[in-house]
Amino acid sequence: MLILSIILILLSNAVNLRRDMAILYNRISLVSLFYCGLISYTTINIISKSIGLHGGLLLYTNLNNIFHAFIFIVTALILVLTAFYPAKIKILHNTINLGKKSNQFKIVEYPLIILFIVTGAVLLISTNDLISIFLAIELQSYGLYILSTIYRNSELSTTGGLIYFLLGGLSSCFILLGTALLYSNTGSTSLDNIYIITNISDLTLNNL
């Protein structure tokens, strides 16, 4: 549902030039988030232990579903509180005109950025491989970079986004370095395989 909403909003942004469609996109994102949260909540008691998908790349447990539902609900509440008001209100004849008469609406790409961040967070919780962990962190981080610099006219926003981007790039280098060292020593990037290999090596060292 998240991927479908992202594709729908991307296509809508590509073919539509109206800037007052932000409220519609926010509503689509809210419906998607509430639906995903409902699915995660209803599947909490269905999964007994764990389910591995895509060859063990993703691992779903009851704890993962609880965190998924929590992330979806909190994100939906954030969208409700921040996404339905005009960014600038035009004052005409001492009256405040909202809705259609406002000359600048919220940024249209705002719900799309939020959906990308939520997708990265959900994949980060469910993943079971070092490579997919890195990709999920980067997917989430890129959305946060853009979100922190979404107000381009603000000097504090631009400065904070630039500092965050530099620190995020440095931390990504350390993550890749650690992943490369683990892969060179164990020959695998799966967390289950790394756990098994380290336990076997500990047993052999204890027997010696």
N, C-alpha and C positions, 0 to 999 in steps of 0.2 A: 504493500500500500504506500509506503514511503517513496519507493522508487517510482511508482506510478504517478504520485503527486509531483515529484521533482520533474519528471519528464513532461507532465502536463503544463506546469508553470513555465518551464523552459521554452516549450513550443509557443505558449501564449505570449511570453515576452518577446519572442523572435518575430512573431507576425503582427503584434499589436503595438501601436505607438502611443496609445492613450495612457497618461500617467495617473488617471483617476481609477484605474483598475486594481489598485493596491488592496482595497477592502475586499474585493472578490477573491484575490489570491490569499489573503489572510483567512478568509472563511474556508477556502479549500484546504489550507494547511491545518486549520483547527479540526475540521471533519476528519482529515487523515490521522492526526495525532490522537484524537479521541477514539477512533476506530482501532488503531494499533494498540492503544492502552487497554481497550476492552478485550482484544484478542489475547494480549499478554496476561490479563487478569483471569480470563476464563481457562487458559491452558496451564494455570499453576498446579491444579490438582490432577491434571491429566497425565503429565510426565511423572513417571515413578522415580527414576534415577537420573538418567541423562540420555540425550539423543545426539549422536554425531552426524553432521551433514558434510557433504562434499569431501569424503574421505577423511573425516576427522578435523577438517579445517575450522568448522564452527561447532561449538558444543553448547547445547541448550539444556539447562537444568531448571528446577523450580526457583532457585535463587536468582538465576539470570532473568527469568520472567518477572520476578518481583521488582528487580532493578529496572527492567525495561518499562514496566507499567509506571513506576515512579518517575522515570525520565520523561515519558510521554505526557503524563498529567502535569508535571511541573512546567514543561515547555509550553503546553497549551495554555496554562495560566499566565505565563509570561507573555504569550502572544495576545491574550485577551487584555492584559493590562497595558501593553505598549504599542499595539499595532492598529488601533481603530480611531486614531485621532489625527487631524491634519497637522502637518509639521509647521505650517504658517497660516495664520488667520488674517484675512483681509478685513479691514475695518472700513465700512462705508456708511457715512452719515450717522456716525456715533452708534452703529449697531454692529454686532459681531455676527458675521455670516459663516455658518458651518456648512459642511457637506459639499454641495455642488458649486457654491459660490466661493469656496476657498481656492486660492490660486496656486497652492502648492500642497501636494499630499505627501503622505509617508512614502519613503523610497520603495519602489515596486519590488526590488530584489530582496527586501528584508525577509519575508517569509521563506524565500528560496534558500537564503543563507542559513536560516534557522533549521530548515530541513536537512541541509548538508551536515550541519553540526550534530544534529540528533542522530543521523545515520552513522556518522563516525563514532559517536559515543556508544550506540547499540552494537556496532561491529566490534568495538574494543572490548566490550563486556563479554561477548560471545565467542571471540576468536580463540583458537588453540594453537596458533603458529606464530613464530617470531616475525615472519615477513608480513603476515596479515595484521599483526599488532602494529607494526611500523606504518603500514598503509592506512589503518584506521586512525592512528594518531595524526598522520599528515592530513587526512580528509577532515578531521575535526579542527586541526590547527589552522588550515587555510581559511575555513569559514570564520574562525575567531579573528584571524588577521584582518579580514575584510570588515568584520563587524566592529572591530575596535577603531577602524579608520573610516567608518561609513559617513561621518560628517566631515567632509573635506575642508570646509571653511574654518574648522576649529583647529587651532595650533596644538592644543593639548591632545586632541584625538589623533592628529597626524604623528606627533612625537611619541605618544604611547604605542601606536601601531607599529612604528618603525623600530622602537626598542624591543617590542614583543617579537617582531619578525626576526631580528638579529639573534635574540636569545633562543628563539625556536629553531632557527637554522643551526646554531651551535649545538643545541641539545639533540637535534636529529643526527648530527655527525657522531655524537657519542653513542646514540642508540645503534646506528649502523656499525660502528666499531665493535660494540659489545656483541651484536648479532654475528658479525664476521668471526670474532674470536670463538664464540660458542659453536659455530658451524665448522670451523677448522679443527676443533678439539673433539666434537661428537659426530660430525658428518650428517647432522640433521637439524632442521629448524623447528620440528614439532616439539611442543612442550612435553607431551607424553613420552616420546622417544628419548628426549634429554633426561627425563626423570628415570626412565628404565636404565639407560646407559650409566648414569651416575650411581644408581643403586647397585648395579652389577659390578662396577669398578670398586665400590666400597666393600662389597662382599668378598671379592677376590683379594683385595688388600688385607682384609681381616683374616682370611684363611691363610695367607702367607705369613 
